[in-house]
Amino acid sequence: MSDVSTVSKLARDKISDITSRIERLPLTSFQVKALVVVGVATFFDAFDAMTIAFALPVLIGAWSIKAQYIGFLISAGFLGQMIGAIFFGRLAERAGRLRITIITIFVYSVFSLCCAFSWSYTSLFVFRILQGFGLGGEVPAAATYINELVGAKNRGKFGMFFMVLFPMGLFMACLAGFWVVPNFGWRWLFVIGTLPAIIAFYLIWMLPESPRWLAGSGRDTEAEKAMTRIEKKVEKAYGAELPPAVTVPVATVSVTTRFAELFRGIYPVRTIMVWVMWFAAFLANYGVTTWLPSIYKTVFKLPVGKSIEYSIWTMILGVIGPVITIVLIDKIGRRLLTGLLFLLGSVFFLVLWYLGASTITQVLVFASLGFFCSSSICTIVYVYTPELYPTRMRALGTSIATAWLRVASMVAPFFVGMMIAVYHDIAWAFFLYGGAAFIAGIVVLVLGVETKGKVLEEISP
């Protein structure tokens, strides 16, 4: 046997060993603590999106911002997130999931504080791009880390518990906006956004790097050390000896990857499906959430407090949807559940377009129901997408997918702003969301693959 084939076999054996040991781990308080700590980042991703939404009704008057420029300010953060997702996604494959998570948390927190001290439209625009640069890299790295930490049996529910923090972030931002803005001013919303920096210090000493990534990168000694550390913590929390590991075979080994590999073998179809799924889900999600308070204020002439209060009802449904999805994801499956939610959401948005979105009641009811669906999908995609790529490019594939999230998040606010400024009509925005959701639903049902109950290495060799 040649040296190359010997190394390849040793690498496969190590990856197989690590995978088998992860698959046998029961869910304990250790994994839950890891989920909560890392999940705080996802919480603040959503919190940040709503921060600008609830600051805007005040800033529009204070800085005399024209309607067509409001969308640009909303989109600035998403532009930074798109750049950050692509940049840090590649780094997460080289430097590790946890290390990139920590670095990006610091970047996000520092520039969130800068946003709080903005003195003009331009300064806030620039700081939101830089803030988004950190946030865009952090969320996919964190989601990939959580995905690799648990076995196939619990991965769906565990990942959904992690991602349900996203709609909770939206909801808490609504509550904060309702109370903080009138009493303390909009700047304090951005000050709250600096809190994840504290979490970063906790991450440094509490959690080990992903053993799956370490083994896949050829760092066997570190992988063994990290895996042993996790096993000891799980065993202590479990209160009993861990069950025996069942060997999981590994077919191939590759410690490096390139962007082009997303379009080789079985992955081109998956990549196209994933990109469509992310774009359509977040087109509606951020189009609704970032604009609702301003729509109520500018289109229906409601006071700021009442605008925020109406938006809170929408956010409540945005939390209920993902919570229900936790129960359904491992029963119905990722593919079917996602496809059905897309089609159902498209019905609500298209009905709102058909009615003309001419009354507050119409917007409140049908936008909220559509958001119920899109919010659920936005949590599923963070579980589903990492499952569709192998360890060597899991962070990269997820990060590039989130870049499409950011593209959608820039398009949606800008489109709504133009509808208000030029046509004084928001109905066509909901036609855009409904049409995109319908197309995505068909694409997912036709091109998607089911991943529930399968080991990651079996789904994506």
N, C-alpha and C positions, 0 to 999 in steps of 0.2 A: 504494500500500500504506500502511495506517495505521501510526502510531508503535507501537501495541500489537502489531500483527502482525509488524512489523519486529523488535521486541525479542524476541518469541516465537521467530521464526526464528533470530535470533542465538543465543538461549539453546539452542535445539535443536541448532544447529550445534556449539556449544561442548561440550555434553554428548556429542554423537555423536563429536566429535574425541577427547575424553578416554576414552570407552568403547573406541573403536577402538584407541587407543594402549595401553590396559591389556590388551586381548585379544591383542595381538601379543607381549606380554612372555613370554619363556621363564622357567621357574623357575630361580632361581639362589640363591646363598648369601645374597643380600640379603633375599629373601622368607623364607628359612628363619630368618634371624636375627630378623626381625620377628615371625614366628610364635612362636619360642621366648620372646622377651621379652614379647610381649603374652599369650602362653599361660600364663605364670607365674601370671597372675591366675586363670585357670580351674583351674589346679593347686591354688591355695589356696582356691578355692571348695569343692572336694571335701575338701581337708585340714581346713577348718573344720568341715564336717559330721561328720567322724570324730573331730575333737578333742574335742567334747563327748561323743561316744559312749564314748571311752576314759577321759575324766575322770570320767564318771558312776559307774562301779563303785566308785571311791574316794569320791566326794562323797556317794553314797547313805548310806554308813556314817558318814562324817565329819560330815555336816550333818543326819543322820537324816531324809532325804527320803523321804516316802511315795510309793508306786508311782504314785498318780494325779497326783502333782505332777512326776514325772520327765518325762512327756510335755510338760508346759507349758514346762519348761526347754529341752527340745530344740526345741520349736516357737517359742520366743522369737526365735531367730536367723532363722528363716524368716519370721516376722512382719515383722521389720525389712527382710528382703530383698524381700518383696512390696511394701512401701511404697517402698523405694529403687528397685526396678525401674520402678514407675509414674512416680515423680518424676523420676528421672534419664533415663528413656527419652524423655520429652518434651524435656528439656534437650539430649539428644544430637542431636536434629533441629535445634535452634537454635544450639547452641554448638559442635558438632562431636564426632565419635566419640572422637578421641584426647584432647581436652581433658577430656571427662567421664571417660574411663578413668583419667587421671592423678589427677583430683580424688577420685574414689571410692576409688582405691587408698590414698590418704592417710587418708581417713576410716576405711576398714577397718583399716588398720594401727594407727592411734592407739587405737581402741577394742578391738583385739585385746590391746594392752598393758594396757589398763584391765581386761580380763577376767582377765588374769594376776594382778592385785592385788585381785581380788574377795574380800570378807571374809564374805559370806553368800549364801544362796540368792537373796534379793531383789536384791542388788547385781549378781550374775552375770546374773540375768534381765534387768535393765535394760541392762547393758553389751552383752549379746549382741544385744539389739534394735538398739542403735546401731551395733554392729559389722556386723550384717546389713544395715543401711541403706546402708552403703558398698558392701558386697559385692554386694547385689542390683542396684545400678546399674552396677557395673563389668563384670560378665560379659557381659550382652547388648551393651553398647557395644563391648567388645573383640571379640566374635564378629562383630558387624556390620562392624567395621573390617577384620578379616581377610577376610571374605566379599567385600568390595568391592575388595580389593587384587589379586586374580588373575583371569585369564580363565576362560571356560567350560570349556576343555579340562582344566584342572588343579584347578578349584575344589573338586570333590568330595573328591579325595584330600588336597589341601592342607588343606581344612577339617577333615577327619577326623584328620589328623596334629595339628592344633591341639587338637581336642577330646579326643584320646586322653590328653591331659594330665590330664583330669578323673578317669578311673579310676586313673591313676597317682598322683594326689593322694590318692585313697582308700587305695590300697595303701601308699604311703609313710607316711600317717597311722597305718596299722595297725602298721607297723614301728616308727615313732616311739613310738606308744603302748606297744608291747611292751617297748621298751628304756627310754624316757624316764620313763614314769610310775613304774615300780618303783625306778629309780635316782635320779631327780631330783625327782619329784613332778609332779602334773598341771599346775601353773602354767606349767611350761616349754613345754608344748604350745602355749599361747597366746602365749608369748614368740616362739616360732618363727613364729607368724602375723604378726609385725610385719615380717618380711623383705621383703614386696612393696614397702615404702616405698622401698627402695634401687632397685628396678626402675623406679619412677616417675621418678627423676632421669635414668635412662638413656633412658627413653621421650622425655623432653622434648627432648633434642638429637639423638637417633638417627633418629627417624621423623617424616615429614611427615604432615599431616592427609590424610584420604581425599580424593583428587582428585575422585572421583565425587560426594561430598557437597558439596565446594566448588563444583563446576560446577552441580550441581543447586540450590544456594542462591544462584546468581547472582554468585558471587565468582570471576569469570573469571580475574583477574590472579593471585590466590592459587592457583587450580586449575592454571594454567599453570606457575607456579613449583614447586608440589608435584610435578606430573607430570614436569617436566623433571629435577627432583632425583632422582626414582625411576628415570627412564630412564638417567641417568648412572651411578647405582649398579648397576643391573642390567647395563648394557653393560660396565661395568668387570669385574663378576663373570663375565659371559658370555664375555668375552675376544674378542668379535667385534661387528661392526655389527649392530644390531637388524634383524629382518626388517621389510619394509614393512607398514604398517597397512592393513587392509581396512575400509572404511567401514561402520559399524553405524548404520543409520537409527534415529532417535528420533521417536516419534509425538507425544508430548505433553510439556508442560513445566509444572511446578508447583513453586514454591519453598516453599510452605507446606502444611501438612496438619493435619487435625483427627482426633480420635478417631473421629468419625462416619464418616470415609472408610474405616475398616476394614470397614464394612458397606454399601459402595456398589459397584455394578458387579459385577465378578467376585470381589470380595474377601469377601463375607459367608460363602460356602461354605468358602473357604480358612480364614478366621478361626475358624469353628466347628470345622473339622477340626483345626487347629493347637492350639486350646485343649484339645480332648479328648485329643489326642496327648500334650501336655505333662503334663496332669494325671495320666493313667494311667501314663505312663512313670515319673514321679518319685514317684508314690504308692508304687509297689513299690520303687523304688530307695532312697529314703530310709527307707521303712518297714523294709526289711531292714538297711541299713547302720547306721543310728543305734541300732537296738535289739538287734542280734545279741549284742554282748558282754554287755549287761544281761540278755538272755533266758537265755544260758548260765549266768550267775551266779545270777539270781533264781529261774528256773524249774527248771533242772537242777542248781543248787547247785555249779557248778564254781568253783574259785578264780579270781581276777582274771587271773593269768598264763595259765591254761589257756583262759579265755574269749576272751582276745585272740588266742591262738594258733589257736583254731578259726576265728575271724573272718578271720584272714589267708588261710586257704585259700579262703574265699569271695571275698576281694578279688583273689586271683590270677586266678580265673575272670573277674572284673570287668575285668581288664586284657586278658586274652586275647581276649575277645569283641570289643571295639572295634578291636583290632589286626587281627583277621580281617576286620572290616567295612571297613577301609581298602582292602583288595583287592577287595571285593565291591561297594562303593557305586557305582562308575562302570560296573560290568558289569551288575548286576541292576537298579540304579536305586533312587532314594530311596523311592518309593511302595511298590513291591512288597517290597523288603527290610524296610522298617519294618513293614508289615502282617504279613508272615510271622513276624517276630521277636515281635511282640505275641501272635500266636496260639500260637506255640510256648511263650512264657513263661507264658501263661495255663494251658497244660496242666500245667506243672511245679508252679505254685502251687496249682492245684485238686487235683492228686494229693496234695500235702502236706496240704491241708485234709481230703481224703477219708480219709487215713490217720490223721488226728487230731493230727499234729505231736507225737506222744507220746514220741519218743525223740530223743536227740542226733543219731543217724545220719540219721534222717529229715529233721530240720531242716537239718543240714549239707549233705546231698546235694541235696535238692530246692530249698531256698532258694538254694543256690549256683548251681544250673542256671537257676533263674528269674532270679537276679541277672545271670547271663551274658547273658541276653536283654535285660533292662531296661537294663543298663549300656551295651550296644551301641546301643539306641534313644536313650538319653540323650546320646550323642555325635552320632548322626545328626541329631537335631532341631535342633541348633545350626547345622548345615550347611543343612538343608532349609528351615527357617523363614525365614531372611533372603532366600532365593531367591524366596519366594512373595509378597514385597512390593516395591514400587518404592523407589528411593533416597529419595524425599521422605518415606516413612514406614517405611523398613526398620528403623531403630532402635526406633521406637515400636511397630511390630507385634511385633518380637522381644521387647521389654521387657514388653509386656502379656502375651505368651505365657509369659515366665518368671515373671510374677506368679502364673499358674496353677500353675507348678512350686512356688512357695512355699506356695500354698494346700494343694496335695497334701502338701507336706512338713510342714505343720502338722497336717493331718488324720491322717496315718499314725502318727506317734509317739504322738499323743493316743489314737488308737483302740487301739493295742497296749497302752498303759498301762492303759486302762479294762478291756481283756480280762483282763489279769493281775490287776488290783486287785479287780474285781467278780466275774468269772467264773472266774478262775484257769485260763484256757484261751486259748491263742494261735492255735488252729487257724482260728478265724473271721477273723482278720486276713489269713491267706493266701487265704481265700475272697474277701475284698475285693480283694486285689491281682489274683487270677486273673480275677475277674469284670470288673474294670475293664480289664484287658489284653485280654480277649476282645472287649469292646465297642469298644475303641479300634482293634483290628485290623480289624474290619469297617468302621468309619468311615473309616479311612485308605484301605483298598482301594476303597471305594465313592466317596468324595469327593475323594481325593487326585489331584494332577496330577504328571506326571513332569517333572523339571527337569534331568536329567543331560545334559551336553553342550550346554546352551542358554545364550545370553548373558542376563545378568540383565534387561536392558532388553527382551528378547524375551519372557521369562517373565512379567514384571510391568510393563506399560506405565504 
